[in-house]
Amino acid sequence: MTTTEGAPVVPDFGDDATDRKIAFVCSKGNLDMAYPALIMANGALGEGIETHIFFTFWGMDMINKETQGGLQFSMLGNTAMHMPGQSWHIPQGLGGLPGMTGFATRMLKKQIKDLDIPEVDEFLTMLHDMGATLWACKLSVDMMGLEKEDLIDEVEDIINVSDFMELSEGAQVIFV
């Protein structure tokens, strides 16, 4: 590391390589579980990192044309649930009341929209257009009785676990 007077010291982490690879495994179909992988994939693509997203089990709802628009957020089982800007937590029992899932879903969608974050369908299209490769899990497709035509057009293919292991070799794998 060299410096000249007045110039900032910039460490060299040796990460200029363009062969970095990351693979996200999306296993949940809840609205709040859809966004972490999409946001991290967006960041990875922005850094020039080869990005793959593998959808399995209920994560298939994110890429299933029939279920994609119906992702919801439930307060049940979320002990961290609180109103925006508040520190007190909402009692778990309230989540089981009729209409609370719809209320929580609308609240989360409004927060996401207010931050100018795209909805899941638009986000997936954007990621695909930026170079991310979207994959569907064969076992999950078979279990759910789906066909390739049931999936959004951005899905590259339906692959098995062996195929995923091969394409993710050398990648950082993040399970969501």
C-alpha positions as CSV (number, residue, x, y, z in Angstrom):
1,M,0.0,0.0,0.0
2,T,1.5,3.3,-1.0
3,T,0.4,6.8,0.0
4,T,1.0,10.3,-1.2
5,E,0.5,13.2,1.2
6,G,-3.2,14.2,1.2
7,A,-4.3,11.1,-0.7
8,P,-6.6,8.7,1.0
9,V,-5.2,5.3,2.0
10,V,-7.1,2.6,0.0
11,P,-6.5,-0.9,1.1
12,D,-6.2,-3.7,-1.5
13,F,-8.3,-6.6,-0.6
14,G,-7.5,-8.5,-3.8
15,D,-11.1,-8.7,-4.9
16,D,-10.7,-7.2,-8.3
17,A,-11.3,-10.6,-9.8
18,T,-14.3,-10.9,-12.1
19,D,-14.7,-14.7,-11.5
20,R,-16.7,-14.2,-8.3
21,K,-20.0,-16.2,-8.1
22,I,-22.9,-16.2,-5.7
23,A,-26.0,-18.5,-5.6
24,F,-29.2,-17.8,-3.6
25,V,-31.5,-20.6,-2.6
26,C,-35.1,-19.2,-2.2
27,S,-37.0,-21.7,-0.2
28,K,-39.9,-19.6,1.2
29,G,-42.9,-18.0,-0.4
30,N,-43.6,-15.3,2.2
31,L,-43.4,-11.7,1.0
32,D,-40.8,-10.8,3.7
33,M,-38.7,-13.8,2.8
34,A,-38.7,-13.0,-1.0
35,Y,-36.9,-9.7,-0.7
36,P,-33.6,-10.6,1.1
37,A,-32.4,-12.7,-1.8
38,L,-33.6,-10.3,-4.4
39,I,-31.9,-7.3,-2.7
40,M,-28.7,-9.2,-2.2
41,A,-28.7,-10.4,-5.8
42,N,-29.2,-6.9,-7.0
43,G,-26.1,-5.8,-4.9
44,A,-24.1,-8.7,-6.3
45,L,-25.0,-7.9,-9.9
46,G,-24.0,-4.3,-9.2
47,E,-20.6,-5.5,-8.1
48,G,-20.2,-7.6,-11.3
49,I,-20.6,-10.9,-9.5
50,E,-22.1,-13.8,-11.4
51,T,-25.5,-14.4,-9.8
52,H,-27.8,-17.4,-9.7
53,I,-31.1,-17.8,-7.9
54,F,-32.5,-21.3,-7.3
55,F,-36.1,-21.5,-6.3
56,T,-37.3,-24.6,-4.3
57,F,-40.2,-25.6,-2.2
58,W,-42.4,-22.6,-1.3
59,G,-39.9,-20.3,-2.9
60,M,-41.4,-21.5,-6.1
61,D,-44.4,-19.2,-5.4
62,M,-42.1,-16.3,-6.4
63,I,-41.7,-17.7,-9.9
64,N,-45.1,-19.4,-10.4
65,K,-47.3,-17.2,-12.6
66,E,-50.4,-18.3,-10.7
67,T,-49.0,-17.5,-7.1
68,Q,-46.4,-14.8,-7.7
69,G,-48.8,-11.9,-7.2
70,G,-50.3,-13.3,-4.0
71,L,-47.2,-13.4,-1.8
72,Q,-48.2,-12.4,1.8
73,F,-46.7,-11.5,5.1
74,S,-48.0,-13.0,8.3
75,M,-47.4,-11.7,11.8
76,L,-47.7,-15.3,13.2
77,G,-44.4,-16.7,14.2
78,N,-42.6,-13.3,13.8
79,T,-41.7,-12.3,17.3
80,A,-39.9,-9.2,16.0
81,M,-43.1,-7.8,14.4
82,H,-43.7,-4.1,15.3
83,M,-45.4,-1.1,13.7
84,P,-43.1,1.1,11.6
85,G,-41.3,3.6,13.8
86,Q,-42.3,1.9,17.0
87,S,-40.2,-0.2,19.3
88,W,-42.9,-2.2,21.1
89,H,-43.8,-5.6,19.6
90,I,-47.2,-6.6,18.5
91,P,-48.6,-9.5,20.5
92,Q,-48.4,-12.8,18.6
93,G,-52.1,-13.6,19.3
94,L,-53.2,-10.7,17.2
95,G,-51.7,-12.3,14.1
96,G,-54.4,-15.0,14.2
97,L,-57.3,-12.6,14.0
98,P,-59.2,-12.5,10.8
99,G,-57.8,-9.9,8.4
100,M,-54.4,-9.5,10.1
101,T,-52.4,-11.2,7.4
102,G,-54.0,-8.9,4.8
103,F,-53.3,-5.9,7.1
104,A,-49.7,-6.9,7.6
105,T,-49.2,-7.6,3.9
106,R,-50.6,-4.2,2.9
107,M,-48.4,-2.5,5.5
108,L,-45.2,-4.2,4.2
109,K,-46.1,-3.6,0.6
110,K,-46.6,0.1,1.4
111,Q,-43.2,0.3,3.2
112,I,-41.5,-1.4,0.2
113,K,-43.3,1.0,-2.3
114,D,-42.4,4.0,-0.2
115,L,-38.7,3.0,-0.5
116,D,-39.1,2.7,-4.3
117,I,-38.3,-1.0,-4.2
118,P,-40.0,-2.9,-7.0
119,E,-42.6,-5.6,-6.4
120,V,-41.4,-9.2,-6.7
121,D,-42.4,-9.7,-10.3
122,E,-40.8,-6.5,-11.5
123,F,-37.7,-7.2,-9.3
124,L,-37.2,-10.6,-10.8
125,T,-37.5,-9.2,-14.4
126,M,-35.0,-6.5,-13.5
127,L,-32.5,-9.0,-12.0
128,H,-32.8,-11.3,-15.1
129,D,-32.2,-8.3,-17.4
130,M,-29.2,-7.4,-15.3
131,G,-27.7,-10.9,-15.9
132,A,-29.0,-13.0,-13.0
133,T,-29.9,-16.6,-13.9
134,L,-33.1,-17.9,-12.4
135,W,-33.5,-21.7,-11.8
136,A,-36.5,-23.8,-10.7
137,C,-36.0,-27.0,-8.6
138,K,-37.1,-30.1,-10.4
139,L,-38.2,-31.9,-7.3
140,S,-40.4,-28.9,-6.2
141,V,-41.8,-28.5,-9.8
142,D,-42.8,-32.2,-9.7
143,M,-44.2,-32.0,-6.2
144,M,-46.4,-29.1,-7.1
145,G,-47.5,-30.6,-10.4
146,L,-46.0,-27.6,-12.4
147,E,-44.7,-27.4,-15.9
148,K,-42.2,-24.9,-17.4
149,E,-45.1,-23.0,-18.9
150,D,-46.4,-22.3,-15.4
151,L,-43.3,-20.4,-14.5
152,I,-42.3,-16.9,-15.4
153,D,-40.5,-16.4,-18.6
154,E,-37.3,-15.3,-16.8
155,V,-36.7,-18.8,-15.4
156,E,-33.8,-20.3,-17.4
157,D,-34.7,-23.9,-16.8
158,I,-35.9,-26.5,-14.3
159,I,-32.8,-28.3,-12.9
160,N,-32.1,-31.0,-10.3
161,V,-29.9,-30.7,-7.2
162,S,-26.9,-32.2,-9.0
163,D,-27.2,-29.5,-11.7
164,F,-27.4,-26.9,-9.0
165,M,-24.3,-28.3,-7.3
166,E,-22.4,-28.2,-10.5
167,L,-23.4,-24.6,-11.4
168,S,-22.8,-23.3,-7.9
169,E,-19.3,-24.9,-7.6
170,G,-17.0,-22.2,-6.3
171,A,-19.9,-19.9,-5.5
172,Q,-20.9,-18.4,-2.2
173,V,-24.3,-20.1,-1.5
174,I,-26.8,-18.2,0.6
175,F,-30.0,-20.1,1.7
176,V,-33.0,-17.9,2.3
